[in-house]
């Protein structure tokens, strides 16, 4: 199931750690603080536990949205897609 | 239909304009660059046109995700929710 993960984390180090975890789960960056990945229920649960652990008591918010094929098909994209090359600079 | 809107906009002025439009459509901020709102197809289409117009040729990305009740029910929230008071400072 396509899964959208969005996060709002102020701390650079923590934000980078979260991005690394999401990449490890095979998710692809679609915006600076948003990833998309094809995750089944088991993987989604594992990801949630991992993200809860890494966030701990730090200030921040992470949201996970599973998207059925109908919802995913209805999504709209406006403007440029995230540029992977740009990621090297950030 | 619950609709998630996420954006990645570098320009402060443009980002604020987008937030204002989303508030005008009755959406609620859930993260610094993410809003959630109950929008029907007609309103979603209108919002898309408005956001396309305001983004124009500027660099940035906006994504709109309609969420059926099943998908919406499966969402997970980790950490603190967005603090409205904080918005005043930004």
Backbone of each chain as nested JSON, in Angstrom:
{
  "chains": [
    {"id": "A", "residues": [
      {"number": 1, "name": "UNK", "atoms": {"N": [0.844, -1.2, 0.0], "CA": [0.0, 0.0, 0.0], "C": [0.887, 1.262, 0.0]}},
      {"number": 2, "name": "UNK", "atoms": {"N": [0.617, 2.13, -0.94], "CA": [1.393, 3.376, -0.963], "C": [1.188, 4.097, 0.369]}},
      {"number": 3, "name": "UNK", "atoms": {"N": [2.242, 4.603, 0.928], "CA": [2.171, 5.258, 2.228], "C": [2.913, 6.589, 2.171]}},
      {"number": 4, "name": "UNK", "atoms": {"N": [2.219, 7.616, 2.607], "CA": [2.815, 8.945, 2.645], "C": [3.24, 9.245, 4.067]}},
      {"number": 5, "name": "UNK", "atoms": {"N": [4.464, 9.697, 4.216], "CA": [4.962, 10.068, 5.539], "C": [5.388, 11.541, 5.487]}},
      {"number": 6, "name": "UNK", "atoms": {"N": [4.805, 12.332, 6.373], "CA": [5.171, 13.748, 6.428], "C": [5.692, 14.05, 7.829]}},
      {"number": 7, "name": "UNK", "atoms": {"N": [6.688, 14.923, 7.901], "CA": [7.21, 15.243, 9.228], "C": [7.557, 16.708, 9.364]}},
      {"number": 8, "name": "UNK", "atoms": {"N": [7.533, 17.144, 10.592], "CA": [7.782, 18.538, 10.932], "C": [8.74, 18.508, 12.129]}},
      {"number": 9, "name": "UNK", "atoms": {"N": [10.019, 18.548, 11.809], "CA": [11.061, 18.391, 12.823], "C": [12.036, 19.558, 12.704]}},
      {"number": 10, "name": "UNK", "atoms": {"N": [12.236, 20.261, 13.799], "CA": [13.105, 21.443, 13.768], "C": [14.582, 21.056, 13.805]}},
      {"number": 11, "name": "UNK", "atoms": {"N": [14.921, 20.083, 14.603], "CA": [16.325, 19.705, 14.801], "C": [16.9, 19.027, 13.555]}},
      {"number": 12, "name": "UNK", "atoms": {"N": [17.963, 19.614, 12.999], "CA": [18.567, 19.119, 11.747], "C": [19.006, 17.662, 11.86]}},
      {"number": 13, "name": "UNK", "atoms": {"N": [19.676, 17.359, 12.952], "CA": [20.222, 16.018, 13.152], "C": [19.107, 14.967, 13.194]}},
      {"number": 14, "name": "UNK", "atoms": {"N": [18.079, 15.273, 13.96], "CA": [16.934, 14.363, 14.079], "C": [16.208, 14.224, 12.731]}},
      {"number": 15, "name": "UNK", "atoms": {"N": [16.073, 15.342, 12.04], "CA": [15.399, 15.325, 10.733], "C": [16.156, 14.428, 9.752]}},
      {"number": 16, "name": "UNK", "atoms": {"N": [17.474, 14.534, 9.777], "CA": [18.291, 13.693, 8.892], "C": [18.167, 12.219, 9.243]}},
      {"number": 17, "name": "UNK", "atoms": {"N": [18.105, 11.939, 10.55], "CA": [17.96, 10.543, 10.995], "C": [16.638, 9.959, 10.493]}},
      {"number": 18, "name": "UNK", "atoms": {"N": [15.602, 10.767, 10.568], "CA": [14.279, 10.316, 10.11], "C": [14.304, 10.05, 8.602]}},
      {"number": 19, "name": "UNK", "atoms": {"N": [14.936, 10.942, 7.866], "CA": [15.051, 10.757, 6.411], "C": [15.806, 9.467, 6.092]}},
      {"number": 20, "name": "UNK", "atoms": {"N": [16.854, 9.189, 6.866], "CA": [17.647, 7.971, 6.652], "C": [16.797, 6.719, 6.905]}},
      {"number": 21, "name": "UNK", "atoms": {"N": [16.019, 6.734, 7.983], "CA": [15.137, 5.596, 8.285], "C": [14.155, 5.374, 7.137]}},
      {"number": 22, "name": "UNK", "atoms": {"N": [13.568, 6.458, 6.668], "CA": [12.575, 6.343, 5.597], "C": [13.201, 5.78, 4.319]}},
      {"number": 23, "name": "UNK", "atoms": {"N": [14.432, 6.191, 4.035], "CA": [15.144, 5.645, 2.868], "C": [15.426, 4.161, 3.074]}},
      {"number": 24, "name": "UNK", "atoms": {"N": [15.795, 3.798, 4.313], "CA": [16.059, 2.383, 4.633], "C": [14.809, 1.521, 4.416]}},
      {"number": 25, "name": "UNK", "atoms": {"N": [13.653, 2.124, 4.593], "CA": [12.388, 1.397, 4.383], "C": [11.968, 1.453, 2.905]}},
      {"number": 26, "name": "UNK", "atoms": {"N": [12.836, 1.962, 2.075], "CA": [12.567, 1.986, 0.634], "C": [11.666, 3.125, 0.194]}},
      {"number": 27, "name": "UNK", "atoms": {"N": [11.48, 4.114, 1.072], "CA": [10.631, 5.248, 0.705], "C": [11.436, 6.264, -0.109]}},
      {"number": 28, "name": "UNK", "atoms": {"N": [10.714, 7.011, -0.908], "CA": [11.339, 7.979, -1.816], "C": [10.934, 9.386, -1.392]}},
      {"number": 29, "name": "UNK", "atoms": {"N": [11.912, 10.272, -1.382], "CA": [11.602, 11.658, -1.001], "C": [10.783, 12.317, -2.115]}},
      {"number": 30, "name": "UNK", "atoms": {"N": [9.679, 12.936, -1.744], "CA": [8.861, 13.659, -2.724], "C": [8.81, 15.156, -2.429]}},
      {"number": 31, "name": "UNK", "atoms": {"N": [9.115, 15.512, -1.183], "CA": [9.292, 16.919, -0.811], "C": [10.352, 16.932, 0.286]}},
      {"number": 32, "name": "UNK", "atoms": {"N": [10.761, 18.125, 0.713], "CA": [11.836, 18.192, 1.714], "C": [11.498, 17.397, 2.972]}},
      {"number": 33, "name": "UNK", "atoms": {"N": [10.229, 17.424, 3.39], "CA": [9.82, 16.712, 4.608], "C": [8.673, 15.75, 4.339]}},
      {"number": 34, "name": "UNK", "atoms": {"N": [8.711, 15.107, 3.172], "CA": [7.669, 14.132, 2.815], "C": [8.261, 13.007, 1.981]}},
      {"number": 35, "name": "UNK", "atoms": {"N": [7.908, 11.796, 2.371], "CA": [8.357, 10.61, 1.638], "C": [7.148, 9.764, 1.251]}},
      {"number": 36, "name": "UNK", "atoms": {"N": [7.343, 8.975, 0.212], "CA": [6.307, 8.069, -0.256], "C": [6.935, 6.695, -0.425]}},
      {"number": 37, "name": "UNK", "atoms": {"N": [6.236, 5.664, 0.036], "CA": [6.794, 4.323, -0.128], "C": [5.702, 3.276, -0.178]}},
      {"number": 38, "name": "UNK", "atoms": {"N": [6.0, 2.152, -0.802], "CA": [5.047, 1.046, -0.884], "C": [5.297, 0.125, 0.317]}},
      {"number": 39, "name": "UNK", "atoms": {"N": [4.477, 0.278, 1.352], "CA": [4.693, -0.477, 2.598], "C": [3.46, -1.313, 2.942]}},
      {"number": 40, "name": "UNK", "atoms": {"N": [3.683, -2.56, 3.324], "CA": [2.55, -3.363, 3.812], "C": [2.323, -3.053, 5.308]}},
      {"number": 41, "name": "UNK", "atoms": {"N": [1.271, -3.638, 5.863], "CA": [0.893, -3.33, 7.256], "C": [2.045, -3.611, 8.22]}},
      {"number": 42, "name": "UNK", "atoms": {"N": [2.72, -4.727, 8.008], "CA": [3.826, -5.118, 8.873], "C": [4.95, -4.076, 8.857]}},
      {"number": 43, "name": "UNK", "atoms": {"N": [5.335, -3.688, 7.648], "CA": [6.402, -2.689, 7.508], "C": [5.972, -1.331, 8.073]}},
      {"number": 44, "name": "UNK", "atoms": {"N": [4.707, -1.001, 7.862], "CA": [4.206, 0.281, 8.371], "C": [4.26, 0.311, 9.89]}},
      {"number": 45, "name": "UNK", "atoms": {"N": [3.891, -0.815, 10.5], "CA": [3.945, -0.907, 11.966], "C": [5.385, -0.785, 12.466]}},
      {"number": 46, "name": "UNK", "atoms": {"N": [6.298, -1.489, 11.773], "CA": [7.714, -1.426, 12.155], "C": [8.253, 0.002, 12.028]}},
      {"number": 47, "name": "UNK", "atoms": {"N": [7.868, 0.635, 10.935], "CA": [8.309, 2.017, 10.699], "C": [7.794, 2.928, 11.815]}},
      {"number": 48, "name": "UNK", "atoms": {"N": [6.532, 2.75, 12.17], "CA": [5.931, 3.592, 13.217], "C": [6.701, 3.437, 14.536]}},
      {"number": 49, "name": "UNK", "atoms": {"N": [6.999, 2.201, 14.903], "CA": [7.725, 1.939, 16.149], "C": [9.107, 2.595, 16.116]}},
      {"number": 50, "name": "UNK", "atoms": {"N": [9.771, 2.469, 14.955], "CA": [11.11, 3.037, 14.795], "C": [11.074, 4.569, 14.886]}},
      {"number": 51, "name": "UNK", "atoms": {"N": [10.074, 5.149, 14.253], "CA": [9.963, 6.615, 14.263], "C": [9.596, 7.13, 15.661]}},
      {"number": 52, "name": "UNK", "atoms": {"N": [8.737, 6.397, 16.349], "CA": [8.365, 6.78, 17.726], "C": [9.59, 6.758, 18.625]}},
      {"number": 53, "name": "UNK", "atoms": {"N": [10.415, 5.726, 18.422], "CA": [11.616, 5.556, 19.239], "C": [12.612, 6.697, 18.984]}},
      {"number": 54, "name": "UNK", "atoms": {"N": [12.81, 7.018, 17.702], "CA": [13.805, 8.044, 17.359], "C": [13.318, 9.437, 17.765]}},
      {"number": 55, "name": "UNK", "atoms": {"N": [12.013, 9.673, 17.687], "CA": [11.495, 10.988, 18.096], "C": [11.562, 11.121, 19.62]}},
      {"number": 56, "name": "UNK", "atoms": {"N": [11.226, 10.039, 20.312], "CA": [11.282, 10.049, 21.773], "C": [10.536, 11.231, 22.357]}},
      {"number": 57, "name": "UNK", "atoms": {"N": [11.185, 11.975, 23.207], "CA": [10.547, 13.125, 23.838], "C": [10.874, 14.427, 23.122]}},
      {"number": 58, "name": "UNK", "atoms": {"N": [11.571, 14.322, 22.012], "CA": [11.938, 15.53, 21.259], "C": [10.673, 16.186, 20.7]}},
      {"number": 59, "name": "UNK", "atoms": {"N": [10.786, 17.475, 20.464], "CA": [9.65, 18.206, 19.895], "C": [9.571, 17.928, 18.403]}},
      {"number": 60, "name": "UNK", "atoms": {"N": [8.404, 17.593, 17.942], "CA": [8.23, 17.334, 16.512], "C": [6.977, 16.536, 16.249]}},
      {"number": 61, "name": "UNK", "atoms": {"N": [6.662, 16.388, 14.988], "CA": [5.464, 15.651, 14.603], "C": [5.713, 14.868, 13.319]}},
      {"number": 62, "name": "UNK", "atoms": {"N": [5.276, 13.614, 13.336], "CA": [5.387, 12.762, 12.149], "C": [4.008, 12.155, 11.913]}},
      {"number": 63, "name": "UNK", "atoms": {"N": [3.563, 12.165, 10.67], "CA": [2.272, 11.554, 10.357], "C": [2.426, 10.562, 9.221]}},
      {"number": 64, "name": "UNK", "atoms": {"N": [1.747, 9.426, 9.368], "CA": [1.822, 8.35, 8.379], "C": [0.431, 8.156, 7.779]}},
      {"number": 65, "name": "UNK", "atoms": {"N": [0.344, 8.247, 6.461], "CA": [-0.943, 8.106, 5.768], "C": [-0.897, 6.962, 4.759]}},
      {"number": 66, "name": "UNK", "atoms": {"N": [-1.507, 5.824, 5.076], "CA": [-1.634, 4.771, 4.068], "C": [-2.647, 5.232, 3.001]}},
      {"number": 67, "name": "UNK", "atoms": {"N": [-2.364, 4.933, 1.751], "CA": [-3.236, 5.402, 0.664], "C": [-3.675, 4.219, -0.192]}},
      {"number": 68, "name": "UNK", "atoms": {"N": [-4.981, 3.954, -0.217], "CA": [-5.471, 2.889, -1.093], "C": [-5.283, 3.328, -2.547]}},
      {"number": 69, "name": "UNK", "atoms": {"N": [-5.432, 2.385, -3.474], "CA": [-5.147, 2.718, -4.884], "C": [-6.069, 3.828, -5.397]}},
      {"number": 70, "name": "UNK", "atoms": {"N": [-7.311, 3.856, -4.882], "CA": [-8.239, 4.904, -5.331], "C": [-7.76, 6.282, -4.858]}},
      {"number": 71, "name": "UNK", "atoms": {"N": [-7.448, 6.387, -3.578], "CA": [-6.954, 7.659, -3.026], "C": [-5.663, 8.07, -3.733]}},
      {"number": 72, "name": "UNK", "atoms": {"N": [-4.776, 7.103, -3.895], "CA": [-3.489, 7.416, -4.512], "C": [-3.673, 7.913, -5.951]}},
      {"number": 73, "name": "UNK", "atoms": {"N": [-4.642, 7.309, -6.633], "CA": [-4.926, 7.701, -8.02], "C": [-5.502, 9.108, -8.131]}},
      {"number": 74, "name": "UNK", "atoms": {"N": [-6.09, 9.589, -7.029], "CA": [-6.726, 10.913, -7.054], "C": [-5.776, 12.049, -6.658]}},
      {"number": 75, "name": "UNK", "atoms": {"N": [-4.573, 11.692, -6.289], "CA": [-3.641, 12.731, -5.83], "C": [-3.289, 13.687, -6.979]}},
      {"number": 76, "name": "UNK", "atoms": {"N": [-3.002, 14.918, -6.614], "CA": [-2.641, 15.929, -7.61], "C": [-1.286, 16.508, -7.251]}},
      {"number": 77, "name": "UNK", "atoms": {"N": [-0.516, 16.758, -8.27], "CA": [0.828, 17.287, -8.1], "C": [0.942, 18.63, -8.831]}},
      {"number": 78, "name": "UNK", "atoms": {"N": [1.328, 19.658, -8.112], "CA": [1.46, 20.987, -8.711], "C": [2.911, 21.444, -8.587]}},
      {"number": 79, "name": "UNK", "atoms": {"N": [3.483, 21.866, -9.679], "CA": [4.852, 22.394, -9.654], "C": [5.889, 21.313, -9.851]}},
      {"number": 80, "name": "UNK", "atoms": {"N": [7.12, 21.695, -9.568], "CA": [8.263, 20.811, -9.792], "C": [8.301, 19.679, -8.772]}},
      {"number": 81, "name": "UNK", "atoms": {"N": [8.777, 18.53, -9.223], "CA": [9.009, 17.452, -8.276], "C": [10.328, 17.677, -7.565]}},
      {"number": 82, "name": "UNK", "atoms": {"N": [10.471, 17.022, -6.432], "CA": [11.691, 17.164, -5.647], "C": [12.899, 16.738, -6.472]}},
      {"number": 83, "name": "UNK", "atoms": {"N": [13.921, 17.549, -6.434], "CA": [15.128, 17.28, -7.2], "C": [16.147, 16.541, -6.33]}},
      {"number": 84, "name": "UNK", "atoms": {"N": [16.464, 15.319, -6.728], "CA": [17.359, 14.48, -5.922], "C": [18.739, 15.127, -5.786]}},
      {"number": 85, "name": "UNK", "atoms": {"N": [19.185, 15.76, -6.861], "CA": [20.51, 16.409, -6.823], "C": [20.58, 17.467, -5.729]}},
      {"number": 86, "name": "UNK", "atoms": {"N": [19.438, 18.14, -5.544], "CA": [19.363, 19.217, -4.556], "C": [19.647, 18.677, -3.154]}},
      {"number": 87, "name": "UNK", "atoms": {"N": [19.261, 17.424, -2.949], "CA": [19.399, 16.788, -1.648], "C": [20.855, 16.78, -1.176]}},
      {"number": 88, "name": "UNK", "atoms": {"N": [21.77, 16.69, -2.125], "CA": [23.196, 16.654, -1.793], "C": [23.639, 17.95, -1.11]}},
      {"number": 89, "name": "UNK", "atoms": {"N": [22.994, 19.04, -1.486], "CA": [23.391, 20.363, -0.994], "C": [22.82, 20.597, 0.405]}},
      {"number": 90, "name": "UNK", "atoms": {"N": [21.628, 20.015, 0.651], "CA": [20.942, 20.335, 1.922], "C": [21.685, 19.835, 3.144]}}
    ]},
    {"id": "B", "residues": [
      {"number": 1, "name": "UNK", "atoms": {"N": [-14.775, 14.896, 1.655], "CA": [-13.671, 13.943, 1.755], "C": [-12.455, 14.622, 2.396]}},
      {"number": 2, "name": "UNK", "atoms": {"N": [-11.914, 14.008, 3.413], "CA": [-10.737, 14.596, 4.048], "C": [-9.637, 14.724, 2.994]}},
      {"number": 3, "name": "UNK", "atoms": {"N": [-8.965, 15.833, 2.977], "CA": [-7.94, 16.078, 1.966], "C": [-6.695, 16.633, 2.636]}},
      {"number": 4, "name": "UNK", "atoms": {"N": [-5.593, 16.0, 2.325], "CA": [-4.313, 16.437, 2.876], "C": [-3.576, 17.231, 1.804]}},
      {"number": 5, "name": "UNK", "atoms": {"N": [-3.091, 18.387, 2.195], "CA": [-2.325, 19.211, 1.254], "C": [-0.946, 19.443, 1.868]}},
      {"number": 6, "name": "UNK", "atoms": {"N": [0.092, 19.066, 1.12], "CA": [1.454, 19.288, 1.609], "C": [2.188, 20.16, 0.587]}},
      {"number": 7, "name": "UNK", "atoms": {"N": [3.05, 21.039, 1.084], "CA": [3.77, 21.896, 0.143], "C": [5.213, 22.109, 0.568]}},
      {"number": 8, "name": "UNK", "atoms": {"N": [6.003, 22.392, -0.439], "CA": [7.446, 22.589, -0.256], "C": [7.797, 23.849, -1.04]}},
      {"number": 9, "name": "UNK", "atoms": {"N": [7.745, 24.967, -0.338], "CA": [7.906, 26.271, -0.984], "C": [8.992, 27.038, -0.241]}},
      {"number": 10, "name": "UNK", "atoms": {"N": [10.008, 27.487, -0.955], "CA": [11.13, 28.166, -0.326], "C": [10.795, 29.626, -0.003]}},
      {"number": 11, "name": "UNK", "atoms": {"N": [10.114, 30.281, -0.92], "CA": [9.831, 31.71, -0.763], "C": [8.796, 31.963, 0.35]}},
      {"number": 12, "name": "UNK", "atoms": {"N": [9.199, 32.749, 1.374], "CA": [8.341, 33.003, 2.541], "C": [6.996, 33.608, 2.156]}},
      {"number": 13, "name": "UNK", "atoms": {"N": [7.051, 34.6, 1.285], "CA": [5.845, 35.313, 0.886], "C": [4.846, 34.376, 0.193]}},
      {"number": 14, "name": "UNK", "atoms": {"N": [5.373, 33.594, -0.727], "CA": [4.542, 32.641, -1.467], "C": [3.973, 31.574, -0.52]}},
      {"number": 15, "name": "UNK", "atoms": {"N": [4.831, 31.14, 0.4], "CA": [4.395, 30.105, 1.348], "C": [3.241, 30.619, 2.225]}},
      {"number": 16, "name": "UNK", "atoms": {"N": [3.361, 31.88, 2.648], "CA": [2.299, 32.473, 3.453], "C": [1.0, 32.618, 2.662]}},
      {"number": 17, "name": "UNK", "atoms": {"N": [1.142, 32.969, 1.369], "CA": [-0.054, 33.109, 0.525], "C": [-0.778, 31.775, 0.39]}},
      {"number": 18, "name": "UNK", "atoms": {"N": [0.017, 30.717, 0.237], "CA": [-0.568, 29.375, 0.101], "C": [-1.291, 28.982, 1.391]}},
      {"number": 19, "name": "UNK", "atoms": {"N": [-0.672, 29.275, 2.52], "CA": [-1.303, 28.97, 3.816], "C": [-2.626, 29.729, 3.957]}},
      {"number": 20, "name": "UNK", "atoms": {"N": [-2.633, 30.986, 3.508], "CA": [-3.855, 31.797, 3.59], "C": [-4.962, 31.199, 2.733]}},
      {"number": 21, "name": "UNK", "atoms": {"N": [-4.628, 30.784, 1.515], "CA": [-5.619, 30.156, 0.626], "C": [-6.198, 28.905, 1.304]}},
      {"number": 22, "name": "UNK", "atoms": {"N": [-5.312, 28.101, 1.864], "CA": [-5.768, 26.851, 2.488], "C": [-6.699, 27.132, 3.67]}},
      {"number": 23, "name": "UNK", "atoms": {"N": [-6.376, 28.171, 4.432], "CA": [-7.261, 28.556, 5.546], "C": [-8.61, 29.036, 5.007]}},
      {"number": 24, "name": "UNK", "atoms": {"N": [-8.565, 29.8, 3.9], "CA": [-9.809, 30.288, 3.275], "C": [-10.702, 29.124, 2.833]}},
      {"number": 25, "name": "UNK", "atoms": {"N": [-10.085, 28.021, 2.48], "CA": [-10.847, 26.832, 2.073], "C": [-11.263, 25.99, 3.29]}},
      {"number": 26, "name": "UNK", "atoms": {"N": [-11.017, 26.518, 4.46], "CA": [-11.445, 25.834, 5.687], "C": [-10.507, 24.738, 6.144]}},
      {"number": 27, "name": "UNK", "atoms": {"N": [-9.306, 24.717, 5.574], "CA": [-8.352, 23.682, 5.977], "C": [-7.64, 24.093, 7.264]}},
      {"number": 28, "name": "UNK", "atoms": {"N": [-7.182, 23.108, 7.974], "CA": [-6.544, 23.322, 9.267], "C": [-5.077, 22.914, 9.179]}},
      {"number": 29, "name": "UNK", "atoms": {"N": [-4.219, 23.749, 9.74], "CA": [-2.79, 23.415, 9.713], "C": [-2.515, 22.243, 10.648]}},
      {"number": 30, "name": "UNK", "atoms": {"N": [-1.82, 21.239, 10.144], "CA": [-1.458, 20.101, 10.993], "C": [0.055, 19.989, 11.161]}},
      {"number": 31, "name": "UNK", "atoms": {"N": [0.795, 20.597, 10.22], "CA": [2.252, 20.725, 10.35], "C": [2.61, 22.064, 9.7]}},
      {"number": 32, "name": "UNK", "atoms": {"N": [3.883, 22.457, 9.782], "CA": [4.271, 23.761, 9.24], "C": [3.895, 23.898, 7.767]}},
      {"number": 33, "name": "UNK", "atoms": {"N": [4.041, 22.809, 7.012], "CA": [3.742, 22.854, 5.575], "C": [2.739, 21.788, 5.166]}},
      {"number": 34, "name": "UNK", "atoms": {"N": [1.77, 21.541, 6.054], "CA": [0.732, 20.554, 5.75], "C": [-0.601, 20.983, 6.353]}},
      {"number": 35, "name": "UNK", "atoms": {"N": [-1.63, 20.895, 5.542], "CA": [-2.988, 21.235, 5.993], "C": [-3.919, 20.056, 5.723]}},
      {"number": 36, "name": "UNK", "atoms": {"N": [-5.002, 20.021, 6.493], "CA": [-6.009, 18.99, 6.326], "C": [-7.369, 19.678, 6.269]}},
      {"number": 37, "name": "UNK", "atoms": {"N": [-8.215, 19.26, 5.323], "CA": [-9.532, 19.88, 5.226], "C": [-10.556, 18.93, 4.647]}},
      {"number": 38, "name": "UNK", "atoms": {"N": [-11.82, 19.16, 4.982], "CA": [-12.892, 18.346, 4.431], "C": [-13.39, 19.032, 3.156]}},
      {"number": 39, "name": "UNK", "atoms": {"N": [-12.925, 18.54, 2.003], "CA": [-13.248, 19.183, 0.725], "C": [-13.943, 18.203, -0.216]}},
      {"number": 40, "name": "UNK", "atoms": {"N": [-15.016, 18.654, -0.853], "CA": [-15.628, 17.812, -1.879], "C": [-14.882, 17.996, -3.216]}},
      {"number": 41, "name": "UNK", "atoms": {"N": [-15.264, 17.211, -4.223], "CA": [-14.54, 17.237, -5.501], "C": [-14.497, 18.645, -6.092]}},
      {"number": 42, "name": "UNK", "atoms": {"N": [-15.62, 19.33, -6.027], "CA": [-15.716, 20.68, -6.573], "C": [-14.734, 21.636, -5.89]}},
      {"number": 43, "name": "UNK", "atoms": {"N": [-14.72, 21.602, -4.572], "CA": [-13.812, 22.475, -3.816], "C": [-12.342, 22.087, -4.059]}},
      {"number": 44, "name": "UNK", "atoms": {"N": [-12.108, 20.793, -4.164], "CA": [-10.729, 20.332, -4.413], "C": [-10.231, 20.831, -5.764]}},
      {"number": 45, "name": "UNK", "atoms": {"N": [-11.123, 20.779, -6.762], "CA": [-10.75, 21.268, -8.096], "C": [-10.466, 22.771, -8.071]}},
      {"number": 46, "name": "UNK", "atoms": {"N": [-11.337, 23.494, -7.36], "CA": [-11.159, 24.955, -7.25], "C": [-9.844, 25.284, -6.55]}},
      {"number": 47, "name": "UNK", "atoms": {"N": [-9.576, 24.528, -5.492], "CA": [-8.337, 24.74, -4.735], "C": [-7.124, 24.48, -5.624]}},
      {"number": 48, "name": "UNK", "atoms": {"N": [-7.19, 23.406, -6.39], "CA": [-6.073, 23.058, -7.277], "C": [-5.801, 24.192, -8.273]}},
      {"number": 49, "name": "UNK", "atoms": {"N": [-6.854, 24.707, -8.874], "CA": [-6.71, 25.794, -9.853], "C": [-6.088, 27.027, -9.181]}},
      {"number": 50, "name": "UNK", "atoms": {"N": [-6.574, 27.335, -7.99], "CA": [-6.072, 28.502, -7.248], "C": [-4.582, 28.332, -6.895]}},
      {"number": 51, "name": "UNK", "atoms": {"N": [-4.23, 27.136, -6.466], "CA": [-2.833, 26.884, -6.08], "C": [-1.921, 26.887, -7.309]}},
      {"number": 52, "name": "UNK", "atoms": {"N": [-2.403, 26.34, -8.413], "CA": [-1.62, 26.357, -9.665], "C": [-1.344, 27.789, -10.092]}},
      {"number": 53, "name": "UNK", "atoms": {"N": [-2.38, 28.615, -9.955], "CA": [-2.281, 30.023, -10.366], "C": [-1.269, 30.761, -9.491]}},
      {"number": 54, "name": "UNK", "atoms": {"N": [-1.366, 30.55, -8.186], "CA": [-0.485, 31.286, -7.266], "C": [0.967, 30.797, -7.37]}},
      {"number": 55, "name": "UNK", "atoms": {"N": [1.153, 29.516, -7.64], "CA": [2.525, 29.008, -7.785], "C": [3.131, 29.504, -9.092]}},
      {"number": 56, "name": "UNK", "atoms": {"N": [2.316, 29.499, -10.155], "CA": [2.784, 29.989, -11.465], "C": [4.076, 29.315, -11.871]}},
      {"number": 57, "name": "UNK", "atoms": {"N": [5.059, 30.106, -12.238], "CA": [6.352, 29.562, -12.664], "C": [7.366, 29.527, -11.521]}},
      {"number": 58, "name": "UNK", "atoms": {"N": [6.908, 29.876, -10.333], "CA": [7.819, 29.871, -9.179], "C": [8.266, 28.443, -8.867]}},
      {"number": 59, "name": "UNK", "atoms": {"N": [9.426, 28.348, -8.245], "CA": [9.926, 27.031, -7.87], "C": [9.195, 26.542, -6.622]}},
      {"number": 60, "name": "UNK", "atoms": {"N": [8.716, 25.333, -6.676], "CA": [8.031, 24.779, -5.514], "C": [7.19, 23.589, -5.899]}},
      {"number": 61, "name": "UNK", "atoms": {"N": [6.638, 22.949, -4.898], "CA": [5.823, 21.77, -5.147], "C": [4.673, 21.705, -4.133]}},
      {"number": 62, "name": "UNK", "atoms": {"N": [3.485, 21.424, -4.653], "CA": [2.306, 21.269, -3.804], "C": [1.642, 19.947, -4.19]}},
      {"number": 63, "name": "UNK", "atoms": {"N": [1.253, 19.168, -3.206], "CA": [0.575, 17.908, -3.506], "C": [-0.722, 17.816, -2.717]}},
      {"number": 64, "name": "UNK", "atoms": {"N": [-1.755, 17.335, -3.396], "CA": [-3.087, 17.224, -2.797], "C": [-3.471, 15.747, -2.75]}},
      {"number": 65, "name": "UNK", "atoms": {"N": [-3.802, 15.273, -1.559], "CA": [-4.16, 13.864, -1.367], "C": [-5.562, 13.735, -0.775]}},
      {"number": 66, "name": "UNK", "atoms": {"N": [-6.545, 13.364, -1.595], "CA": [-7.861, 13.049, -1.027], "C": [-7.759, 11.731, -0.253]}},
      {"number": 67, "name": "UNK", "atoms": {"N": [-8.445, 11.66, 0.878], "CA": [-8.345, 10.47, 1.733], "C": [-9.744, 9.923, 2.02]}},
      {"number": 68, "name": "UNK", "atoms": {"N": [-10.003, 8.707, 1.558], "CA": [-11.295, 8.089, 1.869], "C": [-11.336, 7.798, 3.374]}},
      {"number": 69, "name": "UNK", "atoms": {"N": [-12.505, 7.49, 3.885], "CA": [-12.639, 7.303, 5.341], "C": [-11.754, 6.165, 5.849]}},
      {"number": 70, "name": "UNK", "atoms": {"N": [-11.557, 5.126, 4.993], "CA": [-10.73, 4.0, 5.423], "C": [-9.261, 4.453, 5.567]}},
      {"number": 71, "name": "UNK", "atoms": {"N": [-8.763, 5.121, 4.519], "CA": [-7.379, 5.619, 4.564], "C": [-7.198, 6.585, 5.734]}},
      {"number": 72, "name": "UNK", "atoms": {"N": [-8.162, 7.488, 5.875], "CA": [-8.052, 8.496, 6.927], "C": [-8.03, 7.843, 8.31]}},
      {"number": 73, "name": "UNK", "atoms": {"N": [-8.821, 6.791, 8.44], "CA": [-8.877, 6.073, 9.714], "C": [-7.583, 5.341, 10.043]}},
      {"number": 74, "name": "UNK", "atoms": {"N": [-6.799, 5.051, 9.015], "CA": [-5.545, 4.309, 9.223], "C": [-4.341, 5.207, 9.505]}},
      {"number": 75, "name": "UNK", "atoms": {"N": [-4.553, 6.501, 9.448], "CA": [-3.41, 7.415, 9.628], "C": [-2.859, 7.302, 11.053]}},
      {"number": 76, "name": "UNK", "atoms": {"N": [-1.561, 7.561, 11.169], "CA": [-0.909, 7.5, 12.479], "C": [-0.245, 8.829, 12.764]}},
      {"number": 77, "name": "UNK", "atoms": {"N": [-0.316, 9.231, 14.004], "CA": [0.249, 10.504, 14.423], "C": [1.295, 10.268, 15.511]}},
      {"number": 78, "name": "UNK", "atoms": {"N": [2.504, 10.728, 15.264], "CA": [3.579, 10.538, 16.246], "C": [4.054, 11.915, 16.713]}},
      {"number": 79, "name": "UNK", "atoms": {"N": [4.139, 12.092, 17.997], "CA": [4.655, 13.345, 18.55], "C": [3.583, 14.39, 18.743]}},
      {"number": 80, "name": "UNK", "atoms": {"N": [4.037, 15.592, 18.984], "CA": [3.15, 16.707, 19.288], "C": [2.396, 17.167, 18.045]}},
      {"number": 81, "name": "UNK", "atoms": {"N": [1.171, 17.608, 18.24], "CA": [0.439, 18.231, 17.141], "C": [0.882, 19.673, 16.98]}},
      {"number": 82, "name": "UNK", "atoms": {"N": [0.616, 20.202, 15.813], "CA": [1.012, 21.576, 15.525], "C": [0.375, 22.531, 16.525]}},
      {"number": 83, "name": "UNK", "atoms": {"N": [1.189, 23.421, 17.047], "CA": [0.726, 24.384, 18.037], "C": [0.308, 25.683, 17.343]}},
      {"number": 84, "name": "UNK", "atoms": {"N": [-0.975, 26.012, 17.444], "CA": [-1.506, 27.186, 16.749], "C": [-0.825, 28.458, 17.222]}},
      {"number": 85, "name": "UNK", "atoms": {"N": [-0.535, 28.506, 18.522], "CA": [0.108, 29.704, 19.079], "C": [1.452, 29.969, 18.424]}},
      {"number": 86, "name": "UNK", "atoms": {"N": [2.129, 28.862, 18.108], "CA": [3.444, 28.964, 17.487], "C": [3.361, 29.686, 16.138]}},
      {"number": 87, "name": "UNK", "atoms": {"N": [2.204, 29.514, 15.497], "CA": [2.001, 30.105, 14.176], "C": [2.156, 31.624, 14.192]}},
      {"number": 88, "name": "UNK", "atoms": {"N": [1.791, 32.223, 15.313], "CA": [1.879, 33.676, 15.448], "C": [3.331, 34.158, 15.328]}},
      {"number": 89, "name": "UNK", "atoms": {"N": [4.227, 33.328, 15.808], "CA": [5.642, 33.708, 15.855], "C": [6.283, 33.561, 14.476]}},
      {"number": 90, "name": "UNK", "atoms": {"N": [5.8, 32.57, 13.704], "CA": [6.466, 32.242, 12.426], "C": [6.361, 33.368, 11.403]}}
    ]}
  ]
}
